[in-house]
């Protein structure tokens, strides 16, 4: 017998194929949804989305082209041999370079596409947003796949090159080794007396070596060609066998379908015959019609046996007579339940199965099931099978599979049927247990045809009847599979049992438990009465008693179904008794809980009645007043102590009158009461005494704050003016500077209601922050700190910055209107102090209403003094150590400030000192040391490794690199400008900028480049370096955004240093904005930049001339030791740097 090796050839083909076809198929499948998606979204009139889709299609096209190049590279890599020439290597290198460029370009395009997707307006549509995200994600995955394949190809090429190198070395090494191994033999042979010089000349040796190498090369090439031909042959054979396997598989599928069709046809024919037989049983009023149908169905196929016709005719006649008697009996008496009824409709129920001898009302709404039940009732077959669904949460009335329901159910008879149009309401009576054998097809159409034929004229022709039969068979054959509507069932008989003592005991115990349950809950009595019938005692029948007990319980569906499926009567009685005992305990617990709840409700009701009676008695005797009167008296008592303005008093009186007419339990009563509570809680006319002692204020400022002489002086001036005027009206102070100070913040506010309150019509309305402040402070002239005014947001609830204008404007806040109070409140006596980090984000109208006071960051000397005078004593007190037991040297503090805490504030320095004190306390308590002294040497043992290890990137700046000075909200820092010339030559000069630069800094770079070319032409006309070279200017730390014009002078100096190939003077830092004509313009942040220069050990600074006043305001210890040049024109900077 031949061996089937199809699977082996298929696997061989998959391994030998050089080009993977799945990627092409995937690309084609990707293109199809793309076009479909563009068509689906063509109706969306959004230019941004159309641009997004065009970009994504272009990227997909480029990906496909890149992948084709990658496949070509893969083929060349695999075909690479030892003796390939330079032409193949050059081709490989060119392909690698092109693919690298394509991948970089695709990566940038996808990033641009993602940025476009995030910034576009079509993201408001959830569906389009989800689709666009999926498109970007899919493109990123494809690019990652291409990059991975490219990496694998490069690794394979590297391995091939290494193997080639090893083969060359082995080839050459083999000759050397052989000659070396035979060297001694040659020497001995030469020394022998029989030796005769037979050396070849040098040309002869070279020719022999070349001949040997040519033969080896030819052999290897022929072997390679043979292997390639074998591989191609195997691929072709694999393709042929793959096609043969596909054809065989298709033939098998065709044969399987034919077998399935034959089986379905046989089943349909069998079902048609059964339907015809049932149809003949229903026809009782036309004997001639029955004979014609019998002759058409049975007599003609067996025409060679004439005696069978008489037999069939006699059977039909007997069935006709019995059917007639049955219809007559059914018209007069109740329908007799048949003992065997194999085909029943399926009715699925949830939670509780129907036990025999129980009655249940069922409603169905499924159209197919409703039609089936109607037909069965019309045919005088009001029977069905009720089965429990396995999934309790399923709401489907008709299931799809037999596995969705339990196989054991009950055979029920439909006693009553109400057709309500869209649903059927049935009252069914369960009779016996049944089990599903298999699912059968619904004979609905056959039954309808039969009923129509029964209503036809008795004189129908024979050919018409035959046509009807053929049409019926055709319907049965082409009928498609249906849901589970009809099943074939069989009766389930219980196992034989004897009435033993055990069974009697179980029966009596079940009866006793049922009586106990009925005594606890009389509602069970109705269920028991449904099981009772005249002339029969249920308690004497263990079969019915077990079903009765199970039906009375509320057990789980699986437990009830287990009792329904149990055929062993003693086991069924045991299970029923267990469920009844559980139900009895549950009923006892329920009765106990009900009694407790009822007793509690009675007590609460009794207490409420007594309290109400007591209130009425006290009111009649005059001992207590009504709630409304008490509330009004409380509000009026508050008003006696306040100096309420007349317009506010009118509103209060109106609200009090309205409160007296409202019901205590109405929602408006509580709203009005809260409103009056806020109005009477404000400090109308109450002011606190202002302490304007200038000497005391100076002492407090010196005690709590070190340095900041300008700010202290401005605060004392403010207090002096207030002391002379007697009030603080008219000024709003705003302190701004870098973060690092302790304060509580309200930054991020986006709702105007936080300032001006909510309308009283809203649920949960309350006044704004300002009114809440007045209620809390209980004075009209508090000091209010509004923190982080530069971070106030703006949302759809309004602009809080605009609401602050009314609050902070001295001309308007005397009549501040809160939305909740709806009355004017005088805020002119309130002293407002605001804080911010930067001034740029504060709206201009709001900034005009405040006096801006700049708070600069601390320098190292100030931090050292603050640590010694404030932070270390506080940390010692918190850690519970004394100065004798724990101390920190001055060198350790300076190292901590320099290498761990470079922020503008002292919060991080405070954390480090507290950490040192905590570890010192631990060592003292652990008896590791009696006293702890932290020095520069052991500092790392307490706070870890240093964070900042160097202050500058370049100790010696090379040509093209210049140190600049920058300033941020966190303080100053050094900023290096790096320039270099790219290798690629071009006709015209160009400038490329990198380093995450902002628009202002990019414009400053363009101005610097233009001026540098002009200045270089003046000092060196023959130098065309900047005119023809391609310059790359970079600002390090590219992850940090940078912007501002103050680096203009630094950029020009870096460009000239690169063009002249000359380094500038070392330890020089500069800052200043440069105009197009070379003028040096002033900049900000002089103090922070100077501090940064000192920290980087810079001894020479170049500043604009107009910043001389800012530098002269700096403390002496900051200016000491610095060589400062103030310049107006860039020519001065050039002379300083390149002299």
HELIX and SHEET records of a PDB file:
HELIX    1   1 UNK A    6  UNK A   16  1                                  11    
HELIX    2   2 UNK A   21  UNK A   40  1                                  20    
HELIX    3   3 UNK A   47  UNK A   79  1                                  33    
HELIX    4   4 UNK A   86  UNK A  119  1                                  34    
HELIX    5   5 UNK A  121  UNK A  124  5                                   4    
HELIX    6   6 UNK A  126  UNK A  181  1                                  56    
HELIX    7   7 UNK A  183  UNK A  191  1                                   9    
HELIX    8   8 UNK A  202  UNK A  282  1                                  81    
HELIX    9   9 UNK A  287  UNK A  294  1                                   8    
HELIX   10  10 UNK A  295  UNK A  299  3                                   5    
HELIX   11  11 UNK A  307  UNK A  332  1                                  26    
HELIX   12  12 UNK A  367  UNK A  378  1                                  12    
HELIX   13  13 UNK A  402  UNK A  404  5                                   3    
HELIX   14  14 UNK A  444  UNK A  454  1                                  11    
HELIX   15  15 UNK A  462  UNK A  478  1                                  17    
HELIX   16  16 UNK A  501  UNK A  520  1                                  20    
HELIX   17  17 UNK A  524  UNK A  531  1                                   8    
HELIX   18  18 UNK A  538  UNK A  540  5                                   3    
HELIX   19  19 UNK A  542  UNK A  552  1                                  11    
HELIX   20  20 UNK A  557  UNK A  565  1                                   9    
HELIX   21  21 UNK A  569  UNK A  621  1                                  53    
HELIX   22  22 UNK A  627  UNK A  640  1                                  14    
HELIX   23  23 UNK A  646  UNK A  661  1                                  16    
HELIX   24  24 UNK A  667  UNK A  681  1                                  15    
HELIX   25  25 UNK A  694  UNK A  704  1                                  11    
HELIX   26  26 UNK A  709  UNK A  725  1                                  17    
HELIX   27  27 UNK A  753  UNK A  756  1                                   4    
HELIX   28  28 UNK A  769  UNK A  777  1                                   9    
HELIX   29  29 UNK A  789  UNK A  791  5                                   3    
HELIX   30  30 UNK A  800  UNK A  808  1                                   9    
HELIX   31  31 UNK A  813  UNK A  815  5                                   3    
HELIX   32  32 UNK A  844  UNK A  848  1                                   5    
HELIX   33  33 UNK A  860  UNK A  866  1                                   7    
HELIX   34  34 UNK A  867  UNK A  871  3                                   5    
HELIX   35  35 UNK A  872  UNK A  879  1                                   8    
HELIX   36  36 UNK A  890  UNK A  899  1                                  10    
HELIX   37  37 UNK A  907  UNK A  925  1                                  19    
HELIX   38  38 UNK A  940  UNK A  943  1                                   4    
HELIX   39  39 UNK A  999  UNK A 1019  1                                  21    
HELIX   40  40 UNK A 1025  UNK A 1028  1                                   4    
HELIX   41  41 UNK A 1048  UNK A 1060  1                                  13    
HELIX   42  42 UNK A 1086  UNK A 1095  1                                  10    
HELIX   43  43 UNK A 1105  UNK A 1107  5                                   3    
HELIX   44  44 UNK A 1108  UNK A 1112  1                                   5    
HELIX   45  45 UNK A 1116  UNK A 1119  1                                   4    
HELIX   46  46 UNK A 1130  UNK A 1138  1                                   9    
SHEET    1   A 6 UNK A 359  UNK A 364  0                                        
SHEET    2   A 6 UNK A 424  UNK A 440 -1                                        
SHEET    3   A 6 UNK A 408  UNK A 419 -1                                        
SHEET    4   A 6 UNK A 383  UNK A 388 -1                                        
SHEET    5   A 6 UNK A 343  UNK A 349  1                                        
SHEET    6   A 6 UNK A 486  UNK A 491 -1                                        
SHEET    1   B 4 UNK A 783  UNK A 786  0                                        
SHEET    2   B 4 UNK A 831  UNK A 836  1                                        
SHEET    3   B 4 UNK A 733  UNK A 737  1                                        
SHEET    4   B 4 UNK A 851  UNK A 855  1                                        
SHEET    1   C 2 UNK A 794  UNK A 795  0                                        
SHEET    2   C 2 UNK A 798  UNK A 799 -1                                        
SHEET    1   D 2 UNK A 816  UNK A 817  0                                        
SHEET    2   D 2 UNK A 824  UNK A 825 -1                                        
SHEET    1   E 2 UNK A 886  UNK A 888  0                                        
SHEET    2   E 2 UNK A 932  UNK A 934  1                                        
SHEET    1   F 7 UNK A 990  UNK A 994  0                                        
SHEET    2   F 7 UNK A1030  UNK A1035  1                                        
SHEET    3   F 7 UNK A 971  UNK A 981 -1                                        
SHEET    4   F 7 UNK A 961  UNK A 968 -1                                        
SHEET    5   F 7 UNK A1068  UNK A1070  1                                        
SHEET    6   F 7 UNK A1100  UNK A1104  1                                        
SHEET    7   F 7 UNK A1123  UNK A1127  1                                        
SHEET    1   G 2 UNK A1073  UNK A1074  0                                        
SHEET    2   G 2 UNK A1080  UNK A1081 -1                                        
END                                                                             
